[in-house]
């Protein structure tokens, strides 16, 4: 009888451990920027906002001409890229935009096409 009880306790421990592992994994993959990123193209009144963006991956900016202005009203920093796939180059390095700040491109420079979140 004791062995059956011990086996039962090990089984409960395995299930509890698996549940904790799944919970920890779900928490890390579900993190967001908590707040709003707002983009505007050069000489355009149209604003595009992203709220609570996932912290993982590259995010394309869905403005046809790209973004010339960004306001980062989130709890995390972002890096802006001039390419649609968050790639840096010598001519187009990433631009770091800290939380609760804004940034504007120089007139005539390439627009931002994507961003990633620093986490």
C-alpha positions as CSV (number, residue, x, y, z in Angstrom):
1,X,0.0,0.0,0.0
2,X,2.8,2.4,0.8
3,X,4.3,1.9,-2.6
4,X,1.0,2.7,-4.3
5,X,0.7,5.9,-2.2
6,X,4.3,6.9,-3.1
7,X,3.6,6.3,-6.8
8,X,0.6,8.5,-6.5
9,X,2.6,11.3,-4.9
10,X,5.3,11.1,-7.7
11,X,2.5,11.3,-10.3
12,X,1.0,14.4,-8.6
13,X,4.5,15.9,-8.5
14,X,5.1,15.3,-12.2
15,X,1.7,16.9,-13.1
16,X,2.3,19.9,-10.9
17,X,5.8,20.4,-12.3
18,X,4.5,20.2,-15.9
19,X,1.7,22.7,-15.1
20,X,4.3,25.2,-13.6
21,X,6.5,24.8,-16.7
22,X,3.6,25.6,-19.0
23,X,2.6,28.6,-16.9
24,X,6.1,30.0,-17.0
25,X,6.4,29.5,-20.8
26,X,3.0,31.1,-21.4
27,X,4.0,34.2,-19.3
28,X,7.2,34.8,-21.2
29,X,5.6,34.5,-24.7
30,X,2.6,36.6,-23.9
31,X,4.5,39.8,-22.8
32,X,3.6,43.0,-24.5
33,X,4.8,46.6,-24.6
34,X,2.0,47.8,-22.3
35,X,1.1,51.1,-23.9
36,X,0.9,52.6,-27.4
37,X,3.3,53.2,-30.2
38,X,2.0,55.9,-32.7
39,X,3.4,56.4,-36.2
40,X,2.9,59.0,-38.8
41,X,4.3,59.3,-42.4
42,X,6.0,62.5,-43.4
43,X,3.6,65.3,-44.2
44,X,0.6,63.1,-43.4
45,X,-2.2,63.7,-40.9
46,X,-2.9,60.0,-40.6
47,X,-1.8,58.3,-37.4
48,X,-1.3,54.6,-37.0
49,X,-1.2,53.2,-33.4
50,X,-0.1,49.8,-32.1
51,X,-1.3,48.9,-28.6
52,X,0.2,46.3,-26.3
53,X,2.5,44.9,-29.1
54,X,4.1,41.5,-28.4
55,X,7.7,41.9,-27.3
56,X,9.0,39.1,-29.6
57,X,9.7,39.4,-33.3
58,X,9.9,42.0,-35.9
59,X,6.8,44.2,-36.5
60,X,6.1,45.9,-39.9
61,X,4.8,49.4,-39.8
62,X,1.6,49.3,-41.9
63,X,1.9,52.7,-43.5
64,X,2.3,52.7,-47.4
65,X,5.1,55.3,-47.3
66,X,6.6,54.2,-44.0
67,X,6.8,56.3,-40.8
68,X,8.7,59.6,-40.3
69,X,7.4,60.2,-36.8
70,X,7.1,57.8,-33.8
71,X,5.8,58.3,-30.3
72,X,6.7,55.6,-27.9
73,X,4.2,55.7,-25.0
74,X,5.0,52.3,-23.8
75,X,6.9,50.8,-20.8
76,X,9.6,49.4,-23.1
77,X,12.2,50.7,-25.6
78,X,12.0,50.0,-29.3
79,X,14.4,50.0,-32.2
80,X,13.2,51.4,-35.5
81,X,14.5,50.0,-38.8
82,X,14.4,51.4,-42.4
83,X,13.8,47.9,-43.8
84,X,10.6,45.9,-43.6
85,X,12.3,43.0,-41.9
86,X,14.2,44.7,-39.0
87,X,17.6,44.4,-40.7
88,X,20.4,46.9,-40.2
89,X,22.8,48.0,-42.8
90,X,25.6,50.6,-43.0
91,X,23.3,53.1,-44.7
92,X,20.4,52.2,-42.5
93,X,21.3,51.4,-38.9
94,X,18.6,50.9,-36.3
95,X,17.4,53.9,-34.3
96,X,16.9,53.4,-30.6
97,X,13.7,55.1,-29.2
98,X,13.4,54.8,-25.4
99,X,10.1,54.4,-23.6
100,X,7.9,57.5,-23.2
101,X,9.8,59.5,-25.9
102,X,9.4,60.4,-29.5
103,X,11.6,60.7,-32.6
104,X,11.3,62.3,-36.0
105,X,13.3,61.4,-39.1
106,X,15.3,64.0,-40.9
107,X,13.6,65.5,-43.9
108,X,14.3,63.5,-47.0
109,X,15.7,60.5,-45.2
110,X,14.4,57.0,-45.5
111,X,11.2,56.2,-43.5
112,X,11.0,53.6,-40.9
113,X,9.4,50.4,-42.1
114,X,9.6,48.1,-39.1
115,X,10.5,47.9,-35.4
116,X,11.4,45.5,-32.7
117,X,11.0,45.7,-28.9
118,X,13.9,45.7,-26.5
119,X,13.1,43.3,-23.7
